[in-house]
Amino acid sequence: MDSNLIERERRFCFDYFYDNFDKSPLTYGLTHDVYPEKHNECSVAASGFMLAAMAVGCDFGYISREEGEEICIKTLETHARLKTEKGFYYHFYKMTDGTRSRNSELSIMDTGLFIAGALTAGAYFGGKALELARKLYAECDWEYFYCKEKKYFYMASHYGKGFDGYWDVYAEQLILYFLAAGSPKGSAIALEAYNSFARLKGSWGDREFIYSWFGSLFTHQFSHAFLDFKGKKDAFGVDWFENTVLATEANRAFCLDHAHLHAGYKEGWGLTSCETEHGYKGRIGAQPSGNGNTENLSDGTVPPCGALGSMPFTPEISLAALRHYYSQPRLIGKYGLVDAYNADTGWVSDGYVGIDKGVTLLMLANYEKQTVWRTFCSLPEMQKAFEILQFKKEN
C-alpha cells in the first residue's frame, strides 16, 4: 500500500511539472509558480525543479528519454536568452515574453535551485543538455554575490538599489556553497563562505540540532534534495543528513505537543512555508526558531510537502503522514495532495505551489532510487565541491 501511495503522489507531482511549463517557442520551459491561479509568471526555482523532474520522469518511466531530453534542451535554450546579471536570474519572469516580472529581485537562491536542476538534467541526459547546463553554470559569477568584508553571500540584489541581506545563518542555502566551490568563479571564496555562516543550535524535547530562523522544514530539504550528505561530515563535525533527521523528528514532536491546540497536528505535521487561508506565509514552522523562538508561525496550517519532503530522512513517520493525507479525499486534487489545509477552520487550499510539489517529487524519487542524488552528485564539479568544502566520509 505504501509503495502505491508513494508512486501515486510522485506521479501527480511529475504531472504538475509536465503540464505547467510553457510550450510556446519564445518562452518554452518557463514553469508556472502556482496552479491554478496562474499569475502569468515563471518562478526560476520552479523551472529548476521542472528540469530535475524530467530526469525523474524518465527514471520512473513516465515519459521517454527522448522526450525528456528534448524538453530539457529547449528549456535550457530559453533560459540562455533570459536577462540575467553576472549569470544570476531574477526571481520571476513573465510567461508571455520572458521579461522580468514585478520588478522582482535578482536572486542567488532561486538561481542556485535553477542551476542545480539544470545540472541534474544535464548529468542525466548528457550530450547537448549537459553542455547547455554547464554553460549557464559557468556564467554565474559567485564572487559578484559575495560580501568579502562579512564573508557571507548576499541574499538578493534589487534592481538599481544594490544588494540586500546576507546568508549569515543556516537555512536552505547549502547548495550555493557547493555550486560556488565547483565553479572557477567561486572556488576561491566557497570554503570561507561555508565556514562563516552561523550554525545556531537549539532543541525540542531531547533532539538538539542546527535550526533555521523560521523553523521551517523546507530549509532542511531544498539543498538536500540535490546533495546527498549521508555518511559525510564537514570539518566542524556536522552531519547534515543526520541534522535533517533530527530537525524533522523535532518538527513532528512539536506538532504532537501542540495537538491540543490544533486539530490537524495529531496526524498531520511538517510545518514549512506554504499557502494559508490568509495567503502564502514563509514563516510557517516549528520551534526552535530565531529571536528566542518567536520567529516561527504555527496557526494550524499543515502542508503535506513538509512531511513528504523528508521521506528519505524519516520514512516511518513520513509514510504515516502520507497514509493520513490520502485518507482525506478533500486533500486530493488534480495534482495529488494540495498545498496545505487547516483542520481548525476547515480551510483547504485549492491549488499547488511549484516549489512544494518539486521538493516532494525529488525526495520521493531519492527515497526509492536516489535519482537526483546519484545524478547530481556524480558530476565532477560536485565531487570537487565536497573536497573543497572539506567533507569527509565517515568510516
C-alpha positions in Angstrom: 0.0 0.0 0.0 2.7 2.5 0.9 4.6 1.9 -2.3 1.4 2.5 -4.2 0.7 5.8 -2.4 4.3 6.9 -3.0 4.0 6.2 -6.7 0.6 7.9 -6.9 1.8 11.1 -5.3 5.1 11.0 -7.2 3.3 10.7 -10.5 0.9 13.5 -9.5 3.9 15.8 -8.7 5.6 14.9 -12.1 2.3 15.7 -13.9 2.3 19.1 -12.3 5.6 20.0 -14.0 4.8 18.2 -17.2 1.5 20.2 -17.6 2.6 23.6 -16.3 5.6 24.7 -18.3 5.1 26.9 -21.3 5.2 25.3 -24.8 5.5 28.4 -27.0 8.8 28.9 -28.9 9.7 32.2 -27.1 9.2 31.1 -23.5 9.4 27.3 -23.8 10.1 25.7 -20.4 9.2 28.6 -18.2 7.3 27.0 -15.4 4.3 28.4 -13.6 4.9 29.3 -10.0 1.4 28.3 -8.8 -1.6 26.5 -10.1 -4.5 27.2 -10.9 -4.0 30.9 -10.1 -1.5 31.3 -12.9 -0.2 34.8 -12.4 1.4 34.8 -15.9 4.8 34.4 -14.3 7.5 31.8 -14.0 9.5 31.1 -10.9 13.1 30.4 -11.8 13.3 27.9 -8.9 10.2 26.1 -10.3 11.9 25.9 -13.6 14.9 24.3 -11.9 12.6 21.7 -10.2 10.9 21.1 -13.6 14.3 20.2 -15.2 15.1 17.8 -12.4 11.5 16.4 -12.7 12.2 15.4 -16.3 15.1 13.3 -15.2 12.8 11.7 -12.5 10.1 11.2 -15.1 12.4 9.3 -17.4 13.9 7.3 -14.5 10.5 6.1 -13.4 9.2 5.6 -16.9 6.6 8.4 -17.1 8.0 9.7 -20.3 10.5 8.5 -22.8 14.1 9.5 -22.5 13.9 11.2 -26.0 11.0 13.4 -24.9 12.6 14.3 -21.5 15.8 15.2 -23.2 14.1 17.4 -25.8 12.1 19.3 -23.1 15.3 20.0 -21.1 17.3 21.1 -24.1 14.6 23.6 -25.2 14.2 24.8 -21.7 17.9 25.4 -21.2 18.0 27.3 -24.6 15.2 29.5 -23.4 16.9 30.3 -20.1 20.1 31.2 -22.0 18.1 34.0 -23.6 16.6 35.5 -20.4 18.0 38.7 -19.0 20.5 38.0 -16.2 23.2 39.8 -14.3 26.6 38.2 -13.9 24.8 34.9 -14.7 22.2 35.3 -12.0 18.4 35.2 -12.7 15.6 37.3 -11.4 13.1 35.6 -9.1 10.2 35.9 -11.6 9.8 36.2 -15.3 6.7 36.9 -17.4 5.4 33.8 -19.1 4.3 35.8 -22.2 7.7 37.2 -23.2 10.3 36.1 -20.7 10.9 39.6 -19.4 11.4 40.4 -15.7 8.2 40.3 -13.7 7.0 42.7 -10.9 10.4 44.4 -10.5 11.5 41.1 -8.9 14.9 40.8 -7.3 18.0 39.2 -8.6 18.0 36.1 -6.5 21.1 33.9 -5.7 19.0 31.3 -4.1 16.5 30.9 -6.9 19.3 30.9 -9.3 21.0 28.2 -7.3 18.0 26.0 -7.4 17.6 26.5 -11.1 21.3 25.7 -11.8 21.0 22.6 -9.6 18.0 21.4 -11.6 19.8 22.2 -14.9 22.9 20.3 -13.9 20.7 17.4 -12.7 19.1 17.2 -16.2 22.4 17.7 -17.9 24.1 14.9 -15.9 21.1 12.6 -16.6 20.8 13.1 -20.3 24.4 14.1 -21.2 25.3 15.5 -24.6 23.8 18.8 -25.5 21.8 19.1 -22.3 24.9 18.8 -20.2 26.8 21.2 -22.5 24.0 23.8 -22.1 23.6 23.3 -18.4 27.4 23.8 -17.8 27.4 26.9 -20.0 24.7 28.5 -17.8 26.5 27.3 -14.7 29.8 28.8 -15.9 28.2 32.2 -16.3 27.4 32.6 -12.6 30.0 34.9 -11.0 29.7 33.8 -7.4 32.2 36.4 -6.3 29.8 39.1 -7.5 27.2 38.0 -4.9 29.8 37.7 -2.1 30.5 40.3 0.6 34.2 39.9 1.3 34.0 42.1 4.4 31.4 39.9 6.2 32.3 36.7 4.4 28.7 36.0 3.5 26.8 35.6 0.3 24.2 38.4 -0.3 20.6 37.2 -0.4 19.4 39.4 -3.3 20.0 42.4 -5.4 17.2 44.8 -6.0 17.3 46.4 -9.4 19.1 49.7 -9.1 19.2 49.6 -5.3 22.2 47.3 -4.6 22.4 44.2 -2.5 20.1 43.3 0.4 20.5 40.8 3.2 23.1 38.1 3.9 23.1 34.4 4.2 24.5 34.7 7.7 22.8 31.7 9.4 22.0 28.2 8.3 18.9 27.9 6.1 18.2 26.5 2.6 21.4 27.9 1.1 23.9 25.0 1.4 23.6 24.3 -2.4 25.2 27.8 -3.0 28.5 26.8 -1.4 28.7 23.7 -3.5 27.9 25.4 -6.7 30.4 28.1 -5.9 33.1 25.5 -5.0 32.6 23.6 -8.2 32.9 26.7 -10.3 36.1 28.6 -11.3 34.2 31.8 -10.5 33.6 30.8 -6.9 36.1 28.2 -5.8 38.3 30.8 -4.2 35.7 32.0 -1.8 33.5 28.9 -1.3 35.2 27.5 1.8 35.4 30.9 3.5 31.7 31.5 2.9 30.7 28.0 4.0 32.8 28.3 7.2 31.4 31.8 8.1 27.6 31.4 8.5 26.3 30.8 12.0 25.2 27.4 13.0 22.6 28.0 15.7 21.9 25.1 17.9 18.6 24.5 19.7 16.3 21.7 20.7 12.8 20.5 21.0 12.4 17.7 23.5 15.5 15.5 23.5 16.5 16.4 19.9 19.3 19.0 19.6 20.2 20.2 16.1 21.2 23.2 14.0 18.0 25.0 13.3 16.9 27.7 10.8 15.5 31.1 11.6 11.8 30.3 11.0 11.9 26.7 12.0 10.6 25.8 8.5 11.3 22.3 7.2 12.0 23.4 3.6 15.2 24.9 4.8 16.4 21.4 5.7 15.1 20.0 2.3 15.7 22.2 -0.7 19.5 21.9 -0.9 19.3 18.3 0.4 17.1 17.3 -2.5 20.2 17.6 -4.7 23.1 17.0 -2.3 23.5 13.5 -0.7 25.1 14.2 2.7 24.6 10.7 4.0 27.8 9.2 5.6 29.7 12.5 5.3 30.8 15.1 7.9 32.3 18.6 7.4 35.3 20.0 9.2 33.1 21.1 12.0 31.9 17.5 12.5 28.4 18.3 11.2 26.5 15.5 9.6 23.8 17.4 7.6 21.9 14.3 6.8 21.5 13.4 10.5 20.8 17.0 11.3 17.8 16.9 8.9 16.6 13.7 10.6 16.7 15.4 14.0 15.0 18.6 12.7 12.3 16.6 11.1 11.7 14.5 14.2 11.6 17.6 16.3 9.1 19.2 13.9 6.8 16.2 14.3 7.3 16.3 18.1 6.4 20.0 18.2 3.2 19.2 16.3 2.2 16.4 18.7 2.9 18.6 21.7 0.6 21.2 20.2 -2.1 18.9 19.0 -4.4 20.0 21.8 -4.4 23.5 20.2 -4.6 22.5 16.5 -6.6 19.5 15.4 -4.5 18.9 12.3 -1.3 18.4 14.3 -2.3 14.9 15.6 -1.7 13.0 12.4 -0.6 15.8 10.1 2.7 17.6 10.6 5.7 19.0 8.8 5.4 22.8 9.3 7.0 24.6 6.4 6.4 27.6 4.2 3.2 27.3 2.3 -0.2 28.7 1.3 -2.5 29.5 4.2 -6.1 30.8 4.2 -4.5 34.3 4.6 -2.1 33.9 1.7 1.4 32.5 1.4 3.4 32.5 4.6 7.1 31.9 4.7 7.3 31.7 8.5 5.2 28.5 8.9 7.5 26.5 11.1 8.2 24.9 14.5 10.4 25.7 17.4 13.3 26.2 17.8 13.4 29.4 15.8 15.1 32.7 15.8 14.8 35.6 18.3 14.1 33.3 21.3 11.6 31.0 19.5 9.5 33.9 18.3 10.1 33.8 14.5 8.1 30.7 13.7 4.4 30.8 12.9 2.2 27.8 13.7 -1.5 28.5 13.2 -2.9 25.1 12.5 -1.9 25.1 8.8 -0.5 21.7 7.6 1.4 21.5 4.3 1.8 17.9 3.1 5.1 18.7 1.4 6.7 19.2 4.9 6.4 15.5 5.9 6.8 14.2 2.3 9.9 16.3 1.6 11.6 14.4 4.5 10.7 10.9 3.2 14.4 9.8 2.9 15.2 11.1 6.3 12.2 9.9 8.4 10.4 7.2 6.3 8.3 5.7 9.1 6.7 8.9 10.2 6.6 10.4 6.7 4.8 7.3 5.4 2.3 7.5 8.2 1.6 11.2 7.3 1.2 10.2 3.6 -1.3 7.5 4.5 -3.3 10.0 6.6 -3.4 12.6 3.9 -4.6 10.2 1.3 -7.3 9.0 3.7 -8.8 12.5 3.3 -10.4 12.9 -0.1 -10.7 16.6 0.2 -6.9 16.9 0.2 -6.5 15.3 -3.2 -6.9 17.3 -6.4 -5.7 17.3 -10.0 -2.1 17.1 -9.0 -2.3 15.0 -5.9 -2.1 16.5 -2.4 -3.0 20.1 -2.3 -0.5 22.6 -0.9 -2.0 22.9 2.6 -5.0 22.7 4.8 -6.2 23.8 8.3 -8.3 21.3 10.2 -9.2 24.0 12.8 -11.1 26.1 10.3 -11.9 23.6 7.6 -9.9 25.5 5.0 -8.3 23.5 2.2 -6.0 25.1 -0.4 -7.5 25.0 -3.9 -4.2 24.7 -5.6 -0.5 24.0 -5.8 2.9 25.7 -5.4 5.6 24.6 -7.8 8.5 24.5 -5.4 6.4 22.5 -2.9 5.5 19.9 -5.5 9.1 20.0 -6.6 10.7 19.1 -3.3 8.1 16.4 -2.8 8.8 14.8 -6.2 12.6 14.9 -5.8 12.6 13.5 -2.3 10.1 10.7 -3.2 12.5 9.8 -6.1 15.5 9.9 -3.8 13.8 7.7 -1.3 13.3 4.8 -3.7 16.0 5.2 -6.4 18.3 8.1 -5.2 17.6 9.5 -8.7 18.6 13.1 -8.1 21.3 12.4 -5.5 23.2 9.9 -7.7 22.8 12.0 -10.8 23.7 15.5 -9.4 26.4 14.2 -7.1 28.1 12.2 -10.0 29.1 15.4 -11.6 32.9 16.1 -11.3 32.1 19.6 -10.2 30.2 18.4 -7.2 32.8 15.8 -6.3 35.3 18.6 -6.4 33.0 20.8 -4.2 32.8 18.1 -1.5 36.6 18.1 -1.4 37.0 21.9 -1.4 34.4 22.3 1.4 36.4 19.6 3.4 33.7 16.9 3.7 34.9 13.5 4.8 33.2 10.2 4.5 32.6 8.5 7.9 34.2 5.2 8.4 
